[in-house]
Amino acid sequence: MDLSPSHLLERYRRGELKPSEVIRWVLERLDHESQEGVWTFRVNPEKALAAAEALDQRLHQIDELPLFGLPFSVKDCIDVAGEPTSGACPEFTYTATASNPVVEAALAAGAIYVGKTNLDQFATGLVGVRSPYGIARNPHNPRYIPGGSSSGAAVSVATDTSSFGLGTDTGGSGRVPASYCGVTGLKPAPGALSRRGMVSACRSFDTISVYTKTPADALLVLQQLVAYDREDPFSTRDYSLESRGRTTFRVATPNQNQLEFFGNSETERLFGQALAKAERAFGPISPIDFSPFLAVNPLMFKGPFVAERDVSVGEFLDHNPGAGVEAVRNLIIGSRQYSAADAYRALYLVQESKRKIESVWEHYDALLVPTVGTLFTVEQALADPYQPSFANGYYTNYANPLGLAAVAFPHAYTRDGVPYGVTLLAPARREAELVQMATAFMQTH
C-alpha cells in the first residue's frame, strides 16, 4: 500500500479507502522483518484503530484536516502525551505528560500516530547503529547503515509503515538517513518548529525534521506544523513558508577541490551526474568557496557544541554510570574538556562564517551538495565508532549553526543498490523554493 500523503489523501477523497483500513494494514505490517530495529515503542493497536474509526466518520471534513488519516511515526526523543520517551536509552525512559507542539499540530490536522522510532542514542551520531533497541535495517541493502540519528523515522517512511516521519536534525540527522534510505528529508531552519517537549541534543539550534517519499509531500506536511510557540524561547515569530514566486534559480556548489568523497570514486561519479542534471534543470552551476561552511563542522562533534548534549543528559549519565552506549557516553562526557572561552570562540566563528556567506545568498538561491560523501556498511560503523559518523556530517554539520534550511532527496543508486542523494540548502524561510527546486531536479532527465 502506497502511504504517500498526496496519494493516500486522493484515495480517501475518491472513497477508495478508509483510515481504519489503512491503520489495520499498518498494524499488521509492523511485524514484518523490514521493521526490525525501526521501533522503540509501538502505538496501542486499539487506540490507533479508535482514532482511525473516528476519522472514518469525518470524511466530509477532509478538506478541514490537511493530514487526514495519514499514519506518522515520531522519533523517540520527541514527546507524545501518554507515550514513553527514551532517547534510545532504556534507563532514561519516562512517560510524557504532554506532546511536543509539532506532534499536537499533526494530530489536530488529522494524522494518526503509530509509534516511536529508533535513533542513535540521544540523537548523537549520523550512522543509526548506536542503540540498544537494535539497528534499523537499510531497506535497500541490509549490509549498509540506515543513516542516523533519525534512522527509524526514515526507514518507517521507506518501508510504508508511515506516510511521514518526524525526525530531528542537529548536525544532519534529518538528512543523512534520507540519502541512505532513498526518501526525502526536509529540515526547516531552526526556529520554524517548536523545540518544547524534546530531549535536546543542541537546544540552541536543534530542529524537528520531516521525512516523506517526495519533496512536495514533505512541504505539504511541514506547512501544517510551522507555528510560533511563545513558550519556546527559540521559536521564531512569523515564520513563513511562502515562495517568492521565482521560476528560475541560481545554484552554487563547492569548488571541486573542496568536495570530499573519502576515496569513493562511485559516489564522486554520481555527484558529477547530479551536477550535470542540475545544469539541465537550472542552468550553469557555479563553484564557490566552501570553506566558510566547512569551518563550522568541527564544532559539532569535535568541539564545544557537544557540551549542549552534556547540559541535556550529562547529569543523567553521571547518576547512571552503567547507562549509555559507549561511543555516545564518551562523546558527551568528553565535552567537559572544553572551556567557556572555547564556547565563545566557537560562537564567534559561527558569526564570522555567517557574515562570509552573506555574499553567497546575494548571488545564489541555493547551494547544491552531496548529502553524504561516501556510504558505510553496518560492519564499518560498528568497527569504528567515530569516523563514519564524522564523515557522514561533512556536508551537513554546518547547516543549523548557520541558520539554514535544507532538503535532502534521492538522486541515484550505487552498484550495491543503496540510494545516493543530494541536498539543497538556502537561508531560512526558503523551504518552499527548495522543494520547488528539488522537484524540478527529480523531474529532469
N, C-alpha and C positions, 0 to 999 in steps of 0.2 A: 504494500500500500504506500503510495506516494503521499507523504505528510507535509510536503512543502506548503507554506502558508497560502500563497496565491492559488495553488491547485486545490487545496482542501477547501478553502472558502468558496471557490467556484462550485465544487461538488455539493457543498451544503446548500448553496443558493439554488441549484438545479433540483434539489430534493433527492439526490442520488445516495447520500449518506446522512447519518445522524451522528452527533457527537458520541452517543453511547456505543455505537458500533465501532467507532474509531478507538475509543478507550478500551473496549474489550479486546480488540486486536493488539493494542499496545501492551496491555497487561499480559497477554499470552506470550508476546514476543520478548518480554523481559527475561524469560527463562532460556532464550536462545543462546547458543555458545558465543555469538558475536557480542553479547553483553557481559562477558567475563571481565571483571575488573572495572566496569564502567560505573557501577552504582555503589554508593556507601549506604544509602537508605532509600528504600522504595516507598511510594505512597501506599497507604492503606487502600486495598482494592475497592472496598465498599464505599469509602469516602470519594474516591475518584469517579466511581460509577454514579454515585448520587449527584455529583457536580455535573457530570455529563448528561444524565437523565433530566436534570433541571433545565439544561440548555436545550434539550430536545423540545421542550415546551415553549421555548423562546425564539424559535426560528424566525418568527415575524420581526424580531428585534435585531437581526443580524447586522443591519447597517448601523445600529447604535452600539454594537460591540465589535470593534475592528479586529479583535483577535479571537473571534467566536469559535469555540470548540477546538482550539489549537493546543495539543499536548506540549508541555515545555518542561525542561529539566533545569535545575538550579545547582550551580557549583557549590560544593559543601563547605564554603566559607561565607556564604550569604544566608541570612536568616529567613526562615519560613515559619510563621507562627505555629506552635504546637509540634514542630518537627525538630529532630536533632541537628545540631551544627557541630562538626568535629574538626574541621580543618585538616581532615585525613590523619588525625591523631586521636585514637580511641580514648586515651586518658583525659583529653581536653574536652570531651563531648559535653554539651549542655543542651537543654531544650529551650528553643527560642520562645519568648513570650509575645513577640510582635514580629511582623515581617518587615524586611527591608522595603522602603517605599517603591522601589522598582518592581519588586515581586508583587506588591499590592496593586500597582498600576496594571501589571499583566493580568492579574486575576480579575480586576474590575473591568478590563476590556474583553473578558470572556475566555481567557486562556485557562487551561486545565493543568494543574501541577501533577507531575508523575514521579518525581523523586529527586534525591540529591546525588550529584555526580562526583566521582573521584578526582583527585588532583595531586600534584606534587605537594607534599605536606606543607601546610601554612603558606601555600602559594609561592613556595621558594624553589624555583627551578624551571627549566624550559624543556624538560625531557619526558615527564609523565611516568617515571619509574620509581619515584620516591614516596611510596605509600604502602602502609601495612594492609591496605584493602586490596592489594594486588595491582596489576598493570593492565590498563585498558588495552585491548588488542587493536593494533592498527588494522582497520577494516580492509585494507588493500594488500597488505603483506605483513603477517604477524611477526616476522623476524624484525621488523622495524618498529621504532618507538612511535607512539601516537602524538608526541609533542606535549609540552606542558606549559604552564601548570594546569591549564583547563582541559586536561586530557579527556575526562569523561564527558564533558559538555560537547566537545567536538565529535566524539565517537557516537554519542546519542543521536546527533543530527545525521551523521553519515550513514548510520545503520537503521534509520527510520523508526526510532522509538520516540523522537521528539520533533515537532515542527520547528522549534527553535530552542536553543540552549542559552542560558545566561551563564557566562563565564566572568572572569575578571582579568584585568590587564594592568601590570605594573611595569614590567620590562619586556613584554612580548607575549604574555600568556593568552591573550585574546587573538593572537595572530599566528604564532608558530604551530599550534595544533591544526589550524585551518589548512596550512600547507601540507602537513603530513597526512591529513585525513581527507583532503580533496573537497573542502567546503569553504564557505565564506566566513571570515571573522571581521565584524565591523566594530571598531573601537572609537567611540567619540572622544573628543578632547576631555581631559579631566575637568570635572565641574558640571558636565551636562547631566549626569545621573547621580542620584544621591548615594553617598557612601555610608549612610547611617544603617546600622544593623548588619555589619560585616566584620569578619576577622581581618583586620588590615594587614597588608604586607608593608606598604609605604603609604600611610594615610594621606600624606600631603599631595600625592599625585596618582593614587590608585584610580581606577575606573572600572565599573561593570562593562562588559562587552557582550555582543550578541553574535551567536552562531546560527546561520541558516545555510541552505544549499546555494542560494543565489544572492548576489548583492542587492537586487531590488527587494527581495523578501526581507533581508536584514534591515533595510531602511523602513519598510512597512512596519516592522516590529518596533524599531527604535523610535519612530515617530510617536508611538503610544506611551513611551516610557520617559521621555525627556520632560523634566519638570523641576522648578525651583523648590528646594527644600530649606525652609528657613531654620530648621533645627539642625541642619548640616552646615557647619561654618565654612566648608569647602565648596558648597553648592554655588553655581553661577546663576545670577539673576538674568532673566530674559534671554535664555539660550535659545537660539533659533536654528532650525534645520532647513530653512527656506533657501532654495537655489538662487543664485544671482542671474539665472536665465541665460547663461553662456552656452553657446553651441560649438565654439572652437576653444581648444585648450593648449596651453604651452606647457610642455613637460620636460623636466630635467632628470638627470640620472648621475650617479657618481662618476668621476673620472675613472678611466679604465684601470689606472694603477692603484686605485683605492677600492676596487672591487675585490672581494675575498671569497674564494671557493674552497679553501683548505685542501688544495690538491685534487679536487674532484673535477675532472675535465668534462664529465657528463653534465653536471649542473651548470658549469660555465657555458657549455654549448646551449643548454636550454634557456638560460637567461639571454644569451645572444639572440636566440629566436624570439624571445619576448620583446626585446628592443626593436627587432625588425617588424614585429606585429604592431607594436605601439606606434611606429612611424607610419604604418599604413592607416592606423586609426586616427592619429593626431597630427601627423606631420613630423618634421625633424625633431629628434630628441637631443637636448643639449647637455653635454657633460659639464659638471660643475665641481667645485672643490667640496669634498665630503668631510673634510677634517673638522669643521665646527660641530658636526653631528657626532662624529666618532669620539670627539674629546670627552663627551658626556658618558660614554659607555662604561668605562672602568668604575665609575662611581656607584654603579648599581649593585654589583656583587663582589667587587674588589676594593670598595671604598666606603666612605662614611654613611652613604644612604642605607646600607644594610642595617644600620643601627635603628632605623624605624621599625624593623622587624623585632628587634630587642625590646623596644617600647611596647610593642603589641603583645608578644608572647614570652619575652625573656623571663619574667617573674615566674610564669608557669613552669618553664623549663628548669629554673633554679629549684623550685619546690618539688619537681618530679624528675629526679636525675636519671630514672630509667626510661623516661618517655622521649620520643622524638627519633626520627630517622637520623642516623649518624651524620650524614652529609648536611642535613638541614640544621641539626643542632650545632654542628661545628661552625657553620656559616653565621648563624645568629649570635651565638655566644662569642665567636671570634670578632664580631663587630665592636666589642668593647675596647679593642686596641686603639680605636680612633678617638681623637680628642674633639672638644668643641671647636678648636681652631681648624681642625681638618674639615669639620662640617661647614664652617663659614667659607673656607677656601672652595669647597665644592659648590656652595650656593653662588659664590662669585663667578666660578667657571660657567655655571649654567646661564647666568645672566649675560656673561660675555658672549657665550655661544648664541643666545637668543638675538643679541644685537648683531652679531656677524651674519646670521641667516636672514635678517630682515630684508636684505637685498635680493635673496633668493625668491621670496614671496612677492617682491615688487616686480620681478621679471617672469616668474613662472607660477602656474596654477597648481602644480603638483610635482612631487618627487617620486619617481618610479625606482624601486629597488627589489632585489630578490627578497622573499620572506625569510629564507634561511640560505646559508651559503652551501652547505652540504647536507647529507642525510645520514643519520646514525641508526645503527641497529640496537635492539634491546641489549644484546651482549656487550656492545661497546659502551653503552651508557651505564651499565652495571659495573663494568670493569674499571671505568674512570668516573668517579662521582662528580667531577667538576668540569673538565674540559668540554665535553659535548654540550653541556648547558651553556657555558660561556660562549662557545662557537655559535650556538643557535640564536644568541642575542646580538650578534654583530650588526644586523640590520634593524633591530627592534628596540634595543635598550634605551636609546636616546629620546624616543618619541614623547613619552609622558612628561619627563622633566622639562622638555622644551614646549609643552602645551599643545602638541599636535594631534590631529585626528588621523585615522588610518583605516584602510580597508584592505584586507588580505583575501585573495581569491585565486581559484585554480587556473593553471596555465597548461601544464603538460604532465606526462608520466615518464618515469625512468624505465630503464630496461627491466628492473625488478618489479615494475607495476606500482611503484609508490608515487603518489601525486607530488608535483613540484609547483609551488605557487609563487606569485609576485604580490607586491604591496604598493599601494599609492598612499602618499602622505600629503597633508596640507594643514594650514592653520585651523584653529577652532572655528566652528560654525560652517565649515565647508563639507560636511559629511554627505549631503545630498549630491553635491558635484562630484565627490569621489565615487559615489555609487554610480552616477551617470557615466563617468569615465570608465569604471570597471566593467559596466555592462557593455559599453561600446567596444572595449578591448575584447571581451569574450565573444562578441558577435562578429568580430573581424576575422577574415580568413587569411 
